[in-house]
Amino acid sequence: MTPEIDRLHSALRRSPITLFVQRLIPLTKGTQGGCFEVLLRSKTEVTPIAAPQAMLKAAVEAGLGSMIDRRVLTTLIGWLVRNSDAWQEGTLFTVNLTETALHDENFLRFIELCLAKSSLPKGTIGFEIDVPTALKPGINIALVAAGLHRLHCPLVLDDFALRTECIDLLRLPGVRYIKLAPATTARMRTDKLSQAAITAMVQMARVLGMHTVAKRVDSDTEQEWLNALGVDFIQSNSQAAPVAIESLERRATPARQEPV
């Protein structure tokens, strides 16, 4: 380990972090369960809720990305265990995986040990992998997906598009959600080909027992279009912005009754 990487390693261990969650909003009535994407935020007085992009980029470039993934996972599991009243069984919390974690042959074993120690219900923790990363040479995504499936950890494919190499990823075991590439949904109101592509992805997902998610949806009109095209969920900063995970605990606490 070079002195530069050693300093980065030490900084990552010391850096205070907090977890935020963003809820996926169902577009169809009667959708069971719930899903939250877990987001890493820096915990400093200067930027108390900012995503630590510089830290993440430096860590991934130095091959230390899985170290951050491990911190996020252990922090999340610890919170879920301590606050079991704040979430319902059947709720899914998904953690984004860096490219480094996908190369780390010990990472799956780490997940297994964490889950075994926590005794959380199966399927509570899932993992999100963006399609461009999954398709990079040298990443055995089939091996990773099989390992996560064995551990009952659902898989989310992010930035999914109607391309042959993307469609092949739907053969992976354990895929539950596919998040559509924003470039496709952004053109749906004016481009019939984009409408056809969304409809095709929705139908494929339904046949395979998966759900579709549209990201960056900020208007009621967009939501109406996506609903008409059959998309199951939206991820929207305007309708369900990321919140500190501790807010789930506050929502689960019954309101105090004032004496009459």
N, C-alpha and C positions, 0 to 999 in steps of 0.2 A: 504494500500500500504506500503510495507516494505521500509526501508531506501535505500536498494540496488536498488529496482525497481524504487523508486522515483528519485534516481540519474540518472538511465538509461533513465527514462522518460524525465528528464530535458535535458540530453545530446542529445537525439533524436530531441528534439525541437530546440536545438541550432545548431546541425550539419548542415553545409552547404552542399547542394546537387545540382546536375545538372542532366539533362536528356539527354540521348543519344537515338538514334533510329537506328534500323537496318531494311533495306528494304528486303522484300521477292522478289526473282527474279523469274519471270514467265518463265516456260519452253515451253509454247505453245503460239503461236502468237495470237493476238487478245484478250488477257485477259484484261478485263475491270477493272478500278480502280487500287488501290494499297494498300499495307498493310505494316505497320511499327510496329515492336515490340519495345515498350518503355522500356528502360533499365535505372536503377538507378545507378548513379556514385557519388562517393564522390568528394567534391570540396575543395581540400586542395592543398597547395603548394608541399607537399611531394608526394602525389599520385593524381594528378589532374584528371585522367580518370580511376581510379580503381574502381571496384565494391566493395562496402563496406560490404564484406561478414561477417566480425566479427560483425559489427553493426546489420546486418540482423539476424544473428544467435542468438545473445543475445536478440534482440527484440522479435523474435518468441518464444524463450524459456521462456521469461518473460510474454508472452501473450500480447505483445505490437505491434505485426506485423501489425495490421490494422492501427495503427498510421502512419507507414511508407507508407502504401498503400494510405491513405488519403492525405499525403503530395505529393506523386507522382501524384495522380489524380488532385488535385487542381493546382499543378504547370503546368501539361500538359494542362488542360483546359484553364488556364490563358494565356499560350503561344499561343494556337490555336485561342483564341478570339482576342488577340492583333495582330496576324500575319495571318489573314485570307487570305492574298494574297500569302502566302507561301505554301499553300496546296489546292488541288482541292476537291470539293464536291464529295463524293464517296470514298475518301481515308479513310482507317481504321487505327486507332492507338490503339494497344492492350496493356493493362496494366496487369502485372503479379500479381496475388492475393496470399497472404500468407495464410497459414492454419488458422491463427488467424482471418482474415477477413471473412473466411467462417463460423466461429463460432459466429461472431459478428452480433447479430440480428438487430443492428441499421445501419449496413453498407449499405444495399440496400437503406434505406431511405436517407442516406448521398449522395449516387450516384444520386438519384432522384433529390434532392435539387440542387446539383451542376449542373446537366444537365439542369434543368429548368431555373436556373439563367443565364446560358451561352447562351441558345438559339442556340446551335450548331445543325447542321443537324442530323436527326436521323441516327444512325448507324456509327457515326464518332468515337465513343469510344467503344472499345470492351475489353474483359477481358480474360486472359489466365490462365488456371488451369492445373497443371500437373496431369496426371491420378493417380499416386500413392497417392497423397494427396486427390483427389476426392473420392477415394475408402476407405479412412480411416474410421473406425467406429466412429460414433458420428457426422459425417458431413452429413447434409441433402443436398446433391448435387442437388437433384431434385427441392427442394425449391429455392435454389440459382439460378439455371438455369432458372426456371420459372420467378423469379423476374427480372433477367437481360433481359430476352426475353420481358417482359412487358415494360421495359424501352428502348427497341430497341437497346440493346447492344449485338452484336454478341459474341459468345463464341468460344474460341480456346482450344482444348484438346491437351496437350503436352505429349510427351513420350508415344504415342499410340502404342499398340502391338495387334497382332491377338490372343487375349485371350477372353474367354466368358465374363468376368467381364468388359473388355474394350469395347467390342462390345455393351454391354447393355447401355453404356453411350451415344451411338449414338442415342438413343431414346430421349435424352434430347432436349428440345426446344431451338432453337437459335444457335445450333452448326454450324459454318461456315467452320472452318479449323481444320484438325487433323494433328499434327506434329508427324511423325513416329519416333519410338524409334531408336536412332542411332545404337543400337546393331543389329537391323534387317538390316538396309541399309549397315552397314559395311561389312556384309558377302555376299552381293548379287552377287558379281562377281564369287564366288567360290562355293556357296551353292544354289542349285536349290530350296530347301525348302524356303529359304529366298526370292528368286525371286517370288515364288508362293505366299508367304505371302504378299509381297508388291503389287502384282497384285490383290490379293483378296481385300486388303484394298482400293486400288484405285477404284475398281469396286463398292464396297459398298458405298464409298464416292460419286461417281458420281450418283448412283441411288438415293441417299438421298440429292443431291444438295449441297454437301460439296466439299471442296478442300483439297488435300493432300500436305504436305510440308515435304521435307527431310532436316535435319539439318547437320551441320558440313561437308558440301560438299566442298572439297578443290582441286579437280582436274577436268579437262575436261573429262577424262574418266569416272569418277563417274557420272558426269552430263549427259553424253551420255547414260549410263546405265539407269539412273532414267527416262530420257526422253523416252527411249524405253519401259520402264515398265509403263509409263503413269502418272508419278507423275507430279503434276501441278506446284509446286514451289520448290525452294531450298533456304536455309538460309546459306550463305557462308561468312566467315570472309575474304577469299581471294578475292572474287569478289564484295562483298558489305559489308565492315566492318562497325561496329557501328560508327556513327558520332554524334557530338553534334547536338541537335535539332535545334540550331540556324543556322546551315549550310543550312537547308531547306530554311530559309529566304534569305540567300545569293544567293542560286541557283535560287530563284524566281525573284531576282532583275535583270532587263535587263542590259546588258553590256552597259557601257557609251560610246556613240559615240564621237570619237575625231573629232574636226573640221577639215575640209579639207583645 
